[in-house]
Amino acid sequence: MATVGNGKPQRPRRRTWIWVSVLATFFCGGPLAFLVWGAMVWDDIGKEKPYDCAEAMAFARGRLPAGAEDARCTERHFQDSFVTADFRMPRAEVAPWLAATYPTGTTEPTCKQDLCVDVSYDQLLYVDVQVTYEDGDTALVRVEAFDM
C-alpha cells in the first residue's frame, strides 16, 4: 500500500480498478467481438441464394420471354456479382428472343450446348446464354451474368 505524506497507508481507490477493468475489457474484448462478427458475416459470402427472376434478367440487361416456364434464378456475391436464370421456353421463340434481347451477342463455336451466345457490356458486365434443345418443342435456357 502506498503511504501519504502523513505516514498513514492509503488504500487504492475503487474507481481506478473499475477503469482498469473497463479498459481491459474494451481493448481485449473489442477485437474479439470484431473477429466473431467478421466470421459470422464471412460465412454467407459467396453462397448461392434465390433471387427474383425479373431482377436477375434486369441485371443481365434482358427480360424473361413471354412464354418462359419453370423460371429459377439465383445470385451470389463476393467481389463480383453472379446472377443465374434458368427457364424453359418454346423452341421456336429462342432465336427471335435472343436477337431482340442480345443483338450484339456473338455465338460460340466451341459450345457444349446446342447454342451459346456471349455478350460483353463495356467489359464491366458479361452475359453468357446457353440453350439446350430438349425433346419436343421446348428449350432450356440458362442466362449467366456477372460484373466486375
One Martini backbone bead per residue (centre of mass of N, CA, C, O) as a GRO file, in nm:
protein
  148
    1MET     BB    1   0.099   0.034   0.017
    2ALA     BB    2   0.049   0.353   0.018
    3THR     BB    3   0.174   0.664   0.126
    4VAL     BB    4   0.136   0.946   0.292
    5GLY     BB    5   0.270   1.230   0.421
    6ASN     BB    6   0.164   1.122   0.723
    7GLY     BB    7   0.212   0.783   0.706
    8LYS     BB    8  -0.045   0.676   0.600
    9PRO     BB    9  -0.214   0.441   0.464
   10GLN     BB   10  -0.329   0.395   0.124
   11ARG     BB   11  -0.595   0.310  -0.055
   12PRO     BB   12  -0.711   0.217  -0.330
   13ARG     BB   13  -0.916   0.312  -0.559
   14ARG     BB   14  -1.200   0.189  -0.704
   15ARG     BB   15  -1.204   0.341  -0.975
   16THR     BB   16  -0.946   0.232  -1.092
   17TRP     BB   17  -1.043  -0.068  -1.127
   18ILE     BB   18  -1.275  -0.004  -1.311
   19TRP     BB   19  -1.111   0.124  -1.543
   20VAL     BB   20  -0.924  -0.113  -1.593
   21SER     BB   21  -1.150  -0.318  -1.667
   22VAL     BB   22  -1.275  -0.158  -1.898
   23LEU     BB   23  -1.020  -0.136  -2.076
   24ALA     BB   24  -0.961  -0.439  -2.098
   25THR     BB   25  -1.229  -0.514  -2.229
   26PHE     BB   26  -1.204  -0.332  -2.476
   27PHE     BB   27  -0.912  -0.428  -2.585
   28CYS     BB   28  -0.995  -0.742  -2.583
   29GLY     BB   29  -1.308  -0.763  -2.665
   30GLY     BB   30  -1.331  -0.601  -2.926
   31PRO     BB   31  -1.164  -0.779  -3.125
   32LEU     BB   32  -1.324  -1.036  -3.066
   33ALA     BB   33  -1.599  -0.931  -3.163
   34PHE     BB   34  -1.502  -0.867  -3.450
   35LEU     BB   35  -1.428  -1.159  -3.528
   36VAL     BB   36  -1.706  -1.285  -3.489
   37TRP     BB   37  -1.856  -1.104  -3.687
   38GLY     BB   38  -1.682  -1.174  -3.938
   39ALA     BB   39  -1.746  -1.480  -3.941
   40MET     BB   40  -2.053  -1.449  -3.981
   41VAL     BB   41  -2.042  -1.285  -4.247
   42TRP     BB   42  -1.844  -1.472  -4.416
   43ASP     BB   43  -2.034  -1.724  -4.439
   44ASP     BB   44  -2.233  -1.584  -4.675
   45ILE     BB   45  -2.021  -1.555  -4.876
   46GLY     BB   46  -2.093  -1.695  -5.197
   47LYS     BB   47  -2.375  -1.782  -5.168
   48GLU     BB   48  -2.645  -1.926  -5.291
   49LYS     BB   49  -2.943  -1.741  -5.386
   50PRO     BB   50  -3.241  -1.650  -5.418
   51TYR     BB   51  -3.400  -1.479  -5.703
   52ASP     BB   52  -3.541  -1.250  -5.884
   53CYS     BB   53  -3.604  -1.275  -6.221
   54ALA     BB   54  -3.643  -0.980  -6.301
   55GLU     BB   55  -3.375  -0.885  -6.170
   56ALA     BB   56  -3.185  -1.078  -6.316
   57MET     BB   57  -3.253  -0.977  -6.606
   58ALA     BB   58  -3.180  -0.683  -6.554
   59PHE     BB   59  -2.884  -0.740  -6.495
   60ALA     BB   60  -2.867  -0.885  -6.796
   61ARG     BB   61  -3.024  -0.701  -6.996
   62GLY     BB   62  -3.325  -0.827  -6.970
   63ARG     BB   63  -3.601  -1.057  -7.045
   64LEU     BB   64  -3.844  -1.248  -7.004
   65PRO     BB   65  -4.017  -1.441  -7.177
   66ALA     BB   66  -4.347  -1.499  -7.227
   67GLY     BB   67  -4.297  -1.836  -7.245
   68ALA     BB   68  -4.191  -1.878  -6.968
   69GLU     BB   69  -4.075  -2.156  -6.767
   70ASP     BB   70  -3.942  -2.261  -6.479
   71ALA     BB   71  -3.826  -2.031  -6.313
   72ARG     BB   72  -3.478  -1.991  -6.195
   73CYS     BB   73  -3.306  -1.787  -5.950
   74THR     BB   74  -2.971  -1.663  -5.879
   75GLU     BB   75  -2.727  -1.554  -5.626
   76ARG     BB   76  -2.387  -1.409  -5.592
   77HIS     BB   77  -2.144  -1.273  -5.354
   78PHE     BB   78  -1.840  -1.081  -5.350
   79GLN     BB   79  -1.667  -0.906  -5.563
   80ASP     BB   80  -1.879  -1.023  -5.739
   81SER     BB   81  -2.163  -1.065  -5.950
   82PHE     BB   82  -2.390  -1.349  -5.962
   83VAL     BB   83  -2.626  -1.445  -6.219
   84THR     BB   84  -2.902  -1.686  -6.250
   85ALA     BB   85  -3.104  -1.819  -6.528
   86ASP     BB   86  -3.369  -2.062  -6.545
   87PHE     BB   87  -3.549  -2.175  -6.844
   88ARG     BB   88  -3.839  -2.230  -7.033
   89MET     BB   89  -3.907  -2.250  -7.392
   90PRO     BB   90  -3.993  -2.212  -7.695
   91ARG     BB   91  -3.806  -2.304  -7.958
   92ALA     BB   92  -3.910  -2.088  -8.176
   93GLU     BB   93  -3.833  -1.828  -7.969
   94VAL     BB   94  -3.524  -1.808  -7.934
   95ALA     BB   95  -3.406  -1.644  -8.170
   96PRO     BB   96  -3.581  -1.384  -8.138
   97TRP     BB   97  -3.502  -1.329  -7.843
   98LEU     BB   98  -3.196  -1.303  -7.885
   99ALA     BB   99  -3.205  -1.076  -8.099
  100ALA     BB  100  -3.359  -0.870  -7.908
  101THR     BB  101  -3.180  -0.889  -7.639
  102TYR     BB  102  -2.883  -0.981  -7.798
  103PRO     BB  103  -2.756  -0.828  -8.070
  104THR     BB  104  -2.426  -0.830  -7.982
  105GLY     BB  105  -2.394  -1.119  -7.988
  106THR     BB  106  -2.187  -1.411  -7.974
  107THR     BB  107  -2.108  -1.704  -8.105
  108GLU     BB  108  -2.008  -2.027  -7.999
  109PRO     BB  109  -1.824  -2.288  -8.141
  110THR     BB  110  -1.744  -2.440  -7.842
  111CYS     BB  111  -2.013  -2.547  -7.765
  112LYS     BB  112  -2.192  -2.783  -7.553
  113GLN     BB  113  -2.437  -2.682  -7.661
  114ASP     BB  114  -2.657  -2.579  -7.905
  115LEU     BB  115  -2.637  -2.272  -7.781
  116CYS     BB  116  -2.417  -1.975  -7.776
  117VAL     BB  117  -2.405  -1.654  -7.600
  118ASP     BB  118  -2.199  -1.360  -7.599
  119VAL     BB  119  -2.181  -1.070  -7.374
  120SER     BB  120  -2.050  -0.729  -7.372
  121TYR     BB  121  -2.034  -0.450  -7.130
  122ASP     BB  122  -1.766  -0.265  -7.112
  123GLN     BB  123  -1.614  -0.484  -6.931
  124LEU     BB  124  -1.841  -0.510  -6.673
  125LEU     BB  125  -2.047  -0.700  -6.834
  126TYR     BB  126  -2.143  -1.046  -6.845
  127VAL     BB  127  -2.308  -1.263  -7.091
  128ASP     BB  128  -2.441  -1.600  -7.077
  129VAL     BB  129  -2.591  -1.811  -7.326
  130GLN     BB  130  -2.767  -2.126  -7.287
  131VAL     BB  131  -2.885  -2.376  -7.520
  132THR     BB  132  -3.119  -2.652  -7.480
  133TYR     BB  133  -3.256  -2.895  -7.667
  134GLU     BB  134  -3.539  -3.058  -7.626
  135ASP     BB  135  -3.783  -3.245  -7.630
  136GLY     BB  136  -3.953  -3.116  -7.867
  137ASP     BB  137  -4.061  -2.761  -7.812
  138THR     BB  138  -3.816  -2.719  -7.611
  139ALA     BB  139  -3.608  -2.491  -7.410
  140LEU     BB  140  -3.311  -2.458  -7.230
  141VAL     BB  141  -3.229  -2.170  -7.039
  142ARG     BB  142  -2.910  -2.003  -6.966
  143VAL     BB  143  -2.838  -1.721  -6.759
  144GLU     BB  144  -2.523  -1.553  -6.724
  145ALA     BB  145  -2.417  -1.299  -6.488
  146PHE     BB  146  -2.132  -1.065  -6.461
  147ASP     BB  147  -1.936  -0.854  -6.264
  148MET     BB  148  -1.650  -0.611  -6.193
   0.00000   0.00000   0.00000
